[in-house]
Amino acid sequence: MIAETVPTTTSAPVPLMAVDHLSATYRTSTGLLPAVRDVSFELHGGEVLALVGESAAGKTTVAQAMLGLLTLADVTGDVRYRGRSLHAMTPEELRHVRGEEIAMIFQNALASLTPTIEVGEQLAEVYRAHRGMDKESARASALQVLATVLPDPEQVAHAYPYQLSGGMAQRVLFAMATALHPSVIIADEPTSSLDPAVRVETLERLESLRDAGAGVLLITHDFGVVARLADRVAVMYAGAIVETGDVRTIFRQPRHPYTFGLLQSLPSIARRGRLVPMRGQPPDLATLGEECPFLPRCTKAISVCRIEPAPPLAPTDTGGEGHEAACFNPISIDRSSLDESG
C-alpha cells in the first residue's frame, strides 16, 4: 500500500511590525497638508528596512505617526506590532510597548534629552518606569549601560545634556533607546552631523542589533548608509512610497524615475566624480493634485501620466523579491551597465 503524500504548506513569517494604509494630515490655517499618504510596509526581525527620500518626503512623520506621537495631525490606517494594533491600545498599553518593545532614536540627540535633568537620572528613569526598579538599582543599571558606549560613565551620568558633545549625546541616546533590548528600533537619521568615527560606531551598533534579531527601521537620505546597512528599501516622495525592493535590486535596477534620479546624483568612480543633479524641487504638499506628484520633475512622463491619477505600487520586470514601483513608464536601464561604460 502506498502512503498518500500530504502536501506541506509554508506560511510567511509574521512581521514584527505591519503598517497598513497609514496617512497623516495636518490641518493648517491655509488648508489640509497631507504629510503621509497611504503608506504600507512590513518590518521583520533580523532585517534593516531603509526609508529613504529627500527632506520633507514624509519619512520622520511616518515614524511619529506609527508610534502615536503626532498630536497635531489626523492619522488614519493601522500599525500592528506582533499582530496587535498600536492605535487600538490604551495609553498605558502603548506607553509600555513604546518604551520597552519599540524604541526610537531621534534625529537631534541633544534636543531629544531634557536639558535640566542630569543624563544619569534620565537614563535611570527608563528602568524605574519599565522595570519598577528603586532609585539606587536604576542608577546602577544606568551606569552599566553607559559604560557600554562611553569610557567614563560616572562623569557623563552627572553631566547635563548641554555639557555633552554631539557624539556623546548620540551615544547616550543610543544607550537609552536600547537599554531594555527592544525588538524594534526606529533610527531617524542616526548618523547625521556626526564625525566619521562616531558614524561608523553607530552603524556597527545598529548592525549588531539587527544580527541579534531586532528589526531596524532606518530613516535616512544617505545612500551610503543604505548600501552598508539595509536589507530592503522603501523610497518615499511627497508623502508616499513610490518604489520598494531589496537593496541590491534598488541600486542596480531602479524602476521609478525618482529613485533613478537620486542614485544618479551620487558620486561615482566610473563617472569620474561627475554628478547628475535631479531637476526641480519637491512639490508643495498643500497643492497636490491627483496625478503623479513627480510629474513636473520627470523626464519619462507620457500622456497617461498627465491625464490619469497617480499609479499604485505594482510589481516590476526585474524579478527582484518584492520589487514594486508606482510608475506608468518605468526606467528600463540597468545602472551597473552605466557604471561599467563610464
PAZA-993215 format. One line per field, with one value per residue (C-alpha): residue number from 0; residue in three letters; y, x, z. Coordinates in steps of 0.02 Angstrom, whole numbers, plus 50000, padded with zeros to 5 digits. Layout:
BEGIN
seq NUM,...;
type ALA,...;
y Y,...;
x X,...;
z Z,...;
//
This chain:
BEGIN
seq 0,1,2,3,4,5,6,7,8,9,10,11,12,13,14,15,16,17,18,19,20,21,22,23,24,25,26,27,28,29,30,31,32,33,34,35,36,37,38,39,40,41,42,43,44,45,46,47,48,49,50,51,52,53,54,55,56,57,58,59,60,61,62,63,64,65,66,67,68,69,70,71,72,73,74,75,76,77,78,79,80,81,82,83,84,85,86,87,88,89,90,91,92,93,94,95,96,97,98,99,100,101,102,103,104,105,106,107,108,109,110,111,112,113,114,115,116,117,118,119,120,121,122,123,124,125,126,127,128,129,130,131,132,133,134,135,136,137,138,139,140,141,142,143,144,145,146,147,148,149,150,151,152,153,154,155,156,157,158,159,160,161,162,163,164,165,166,167,168,169,170,171,172,173,174,175,176,177,178,179,180,181,182,183,184,185,186,187,188,189,190,191,192,193,194,195,196,197,198,199,200,201,202,203,204,205,206,207,208,209,210,211,212,213,214,215,216,217,218,219,220,221,222,223,224,225,226,227,228,229,230,231,232,233,234,235,236,237,238,239,240,241,242,243,244,245,246,247,248,249,250,251,252,253,254,255,256,257,258,259,260,261,262,263,264,265,266,267,268,269,270,271,272,273,274,275,276,277,278,279,280,281,282,283,284,285,286,287,288,289,290,291,292,293,294,295,296,297,298,299,300,301,302,303,304,305,306,307,308,309,310,311,312,313,314,315,316,317,318,319,320,321,322,323,324,325,326,327,328,329,330,331,332,333,334,335,336,337,338,339,340,341;
type MET,ILE,ALA,GLU,THR,VAL,PRO,THR,THR,THR,SER,ALA,PRO,VAL,PRO,LEU,MET,ALA,VAL,ASP,HIS,LEU,SER,ALA,THR,TYR,ARG,THR,SER,THR,GLY,LEU,LEU,PRO,ALA,VAL,ARG,ASP,VAL,SER,PHE,GLU,LEU,HIS,GLY,GLY,GLU,VAL,LEU,ALA,LEU,VAL,GLY,GLU,SER,ALA,ALA,GLY,LYS,THR,THR,VAL,ALA,GLN,ALA,MET,LEU,GLY,LEU,LEU,THR,LEU,ALA,ASP,VAL,THR,GLY,ASP,VAL,ARG,TYR,ARG,GLY,ARG,SER,LEU,HIS,ALA,MET,THR,PRO,GLU,GLU,LEU,ARG,HIS,VAL,ARG,GLY,GLU,GLU,ILE,ALA,MET,ILE,PHE,GLN,ASN,ALA,LEU,ALA,SER,LEU,THR,PRO,THR,ILE,GLU,VAL,GLY,GLU,GLN,LEU,ALA,GLU,VAL,TYR,ARG,ALA,HIS,ARG,GLY,MET,ASP,LYS,GLU,SER,ALA,ARG,ALA,SER,ALA,LEU,GLN,VAL,LEU,ALA,THR,VAL,LEU,PRO,ASP,PRO,GLU,GLN,VAL,ALA,HIS,ALA,TYR,PRO,TYR,GLN,LEU,SER,GLY,GLY,MET,ALA,GLN,ARG,VAL,LEU,PHE,ALA,MET,ALA,THR,ALA,LEU,HIS,PRO,SER,VAL,ILE,ILE,ALA,ASP,GLU,PRO,THR,SER,SER,LEU,ASP,PRO,ALA,VAL,ARG,VAL,GLU,THR,LEU,GLU,ARG,LEU,GLU,SER,LEU,ARG,ASP,ALA,GLY,ALA,GLY,VAL,LEU,LEU,ILE,THR,HIS,ASP,PHE,GLY,VAL,VAL,ALA,ARG,LEU,ALA,ASP,ARG,VAL,ALA,VAL,MET,TYR,ALA,GLY,ALA,ILE,VAL,GLU,THR,GLY,ASP,VAL,ARG,THR,ILE,PHE,ARG,GLN,PRO,ARG,HIS,PRO,TYR,THR,PHE,GLY,LEU,LEU,GLN,SER,LEU,PRO,SER,ILE,ALA,ARG,ARG,GLY,ARG,LEU,VAL,PRO,MET,ARG,GLY,GLN,PRO,PRO,ASP,LEU,ALA,THR,LEU,GLY,GLU,GLU,CYS,PRO,PHE,LEU,PRO,ARG,CYS,THR,LYS,ALA,ILE,SER,VAL,CYS,ARG,ILE,GLU,PRO,ALA,PRO,PRO,LEU,ALA,PRO,THR,ASP,THR,GLY,GLY,GLU,GLY,HIS,GLU,ALA,ALA,CYS,PHE,ASN,PRO,ILE,SER,ILE,ASP,ARG,SER,SER,LEU,ASP,GLU,SER,GLY;
y 50000,50168,50302,50459,50609,50760,50922,51037,51223,51355,51515,51681,51739,51856,52030,52120,52274,52296,52469,52469,52618,52745,52927,53085,53252,53418,53550,53719,53895,53879,53706,53522,53463,53276,53238,53048,52967,52785,52708,52519,52408,52267,52255,52084,52031,52023,52148,52331,52421,52589,52727,52849,53009,53195,53309,53336,53170,53115,52991,53057,53089,52905,52854,52976,52926,52742,52774,52892,53044,53161,53263,53396,53281,53171,52994,52852,52674,52544,52494,52320,52258,52067,52066,52193,52361,52504,52626,52517,52508,52607,52747,52637,52488,52600,52679,52507,52446,52609,52617,52435,52340,52481,52616,52769,52856,53034,53138,53275,53188,53346,53410,53240,53248,53354,53498,53525,53344,53251,53118,52978,53022,53023,52852,52783,52836,52708,52568,52642,52664,52497,52382,52450,52470,52577,52733,52652,52499,52605,52716,52565,52496,52665,52669,52492,52534,52699,52601,52506,52666,52788,52771,52873,52833,52912,53081,53076,53023,53182,53294,53392,53371,53543,53487,53346,53348,53292,53123,53095,53142,53020,52880,52923,52923,52756,52682,52750,52680,52507,52488,52370,52269,52317,52210,52359,52506,52659,52758,52931,52997,52916,52970,53148,53281,53151,53140,52987,52887,52905,52875,52707,52661,52699,52593,52449,52456,52453,52304,52211,52243,52177,52024,51992,51979,52155,52240,52409,52544,52660,52833,52919,53014,52945,52807,52764,52711,52619,52522,52466,52429,52399,52235,52315,52491,52594,52757,52899,53050,53180,53075,52911,52759,52759,52609,52465,52312,52227,52341,52258,52273,52453,52504,52407,52411,52558,52575,52737,52893,52973,52828,52829,53016,53001,52866,52959,53112,53013,53022,52878,52824,52758,52929,53009,53101,53189,53218,53214,53329,53300,53448,53538,53540,53432,53482,53587,53456,53577,53591,53410,53353,53176,53149,53082,53212,53182,53234,53411,53341,53181,53152,52995,53066,53012,53059,52941,53022,53188,53126,52983,52981,52929,52741,52623,52516,52369,52226,52267,52164,52145,51986,52062,51998,52115,52244,52366,52539,52667,52722,52713,52722,52645,52658,52508,52542,52433,52554,52431,52442,52632,52620,52493,52602,52760;
x 50000,50070,50054,49968,50080,50010,50072,50156,50122,50238,50167,50255,50342,50238,50315,50367,50276,50150,50098,49934,49873,49946,49904,49936,49859,49892,49758,49837,49769,49779,49701,49746,49927,49941,50113,50094,49984,49929,50094,50107,50256,50315,50467,50534,50654,50837,50822,50850,50718,50779,50652,50738,50699,50733,50696,50509,50468,50372,50496,50501,50314,50287,50388,50298,50128,50170,50204,50060,50173,50080,49961,49926,49883,49737,49807,49716,49764,49834,50001,50020,50159,50166,49988,49920,49857,49954,49815,49688,49793,49753,49876,49952,49974,50050,50170,50232,50258,50331,50459,50506,50467,50487,50620,50657,50824,50779,50873,50938,51014,51045,50868,50797,50870,50791,50914,50877,50899,51063,51097,51110,50941,50858,50928,50884,50704,50692,50724,50611,50465,50477,50565,50496,50672,50708,50813,50978,50958,50902,51054,51169,51088,51105,51291,51311,51230,51325,51487,51449,51454,51567,51734,51685,51503,51507,51560,51433,51294,51324,51327,51184,51148,51217,51385,51398,51467,51355,51442,51425,51241,51214,51294,51185,51028,51077,51105,50937,50844,50922,50937,50787,50834,50683,50628,50606,50725,50670,50827,50792,50947,51059,51222,51182,51304,51420,51607,51669,51721,51553,51463,51550,51521,51335,51318,51409,51291,51139,51214,51239,51057,51000,51111,51037,50864,50794,50701,50775,50679,50815,50760,50892,50934,51111,51127,51300,51219,51083,51211,51303,51159,50994,50916,50763,50725,50566,50584,50468,50415,50285,50223,50201,50308,50349,50467,50515,50626,50783,50934,51033,50889,50852,51034,51058,50887,50784,50621,50545,50622,50637,50740,50846,50874,50926,51053,51120,51153,51277,51464,51529,51707,51652,51583,51746,51656,51530,51362,51197,51081,50895,50800,50661,50606,50490,50306,50201,50101,49958,49926,49948,49833,49778,49915,50089,50173,50340,50266,50342,50518,50502,50598,50497,50321,50199,50020,49941,50043,49956,49777,49764,49779,49947,49975,49986,50136,50146,50270,50414,50502,50667,50624,50688,50597,50453,50513,50371,50361,50223,50254,50165,50328,50465,50651,50721,50907,51022,51133,51276,51295,51306,51447,51539,51528,51577;
z 50000,49950,50081,50024,50017,50105,50029,50152,50156,50221,50291,50276,50435,50542,50536,50694,50630,50491,50431,50334,50233,50354,50318,50419,50376,50462,50474,50440,50426,50237,50222,50235,50221,50178,50251,50236,50104,50110,50165,50191,50231,50344,50458,50505,50641,50592,50449,50413,50311,50248,50220,50102,50010,50006,50153,50180,50094,50250,50323,50501,50500,50460,50613,50727,50660,50689,50873,50905,50928,50809,50917,50785,50638,50590,50575,50487,50444,50562,50636,50712,50824,50833,50769,50896,50837,50918,50877,50970,51129,51286,51329,51465,51349,51215,51341,51392,51214,51154,51292,51307,51146,51019,51036,50931,50909,50863,50736,50852,51003,51105,51076,51125,51301,51438,51466,51652,51710,51730,51598,51726,51801,51630,51590,51761,51733,51593,51717,51851,51731,51641,51764,51926,51999,52151,52129,52179,52068,51921,51940,51942,51784,51700,51737,51669,51503,51489,51513,51353,51249,51343,51434,51589,51630,51803,51736,51596,51716,51818,51663,51589,51403,51358,51427,51302,51126,50984,50976,51163,51159,51015,51118,51268,51163,51086,51260,51318,51168,51178,51368,51378,51223,51115,50970,50854,50833,50734,50693,50620,50528,50661,50576,50527,50591,50668,50644,50546,50700,50789,50624,50598,50780,50766,50608,50691,50840,50725,50633,50798,50845,50676,50694,50867,50789,50807,50667,50620,50527,50462,50409,50303,50145,50144,50014,50079,50243,50146,50045,50201,50318,50229,50176,50096,50039,50027,49930,49981,49880,49929,50075,49980,49942,49757,49750,49862,49848,49910,49920,49779,49656,49703,49674,49513,49431,49496,49403,49467,49386,49559,49628,49471,49487,49670,49628,49476,49584,49691,49659,49553,49519,49348,49302,49363,49503,49390,49473,49380,49478,49477,49410,49503,49684,49790,49771,49888,49983,50011,49823,49767,49629,49587,49458,49499,49612,49524,49355,49350,49376,49274,49112,49072,49081,48946,48906,49033,49171,49136,49123,49249,49439,49508,49485,49635,49675,49554,49525,49408,49274,49368,49462,49623,49776,49817,49692,49657,49581,49560,49381,49212,49114,49222,49193,49096,49119,49224,49322,49333,49144,49158,49284,49178,49023,49120;
//
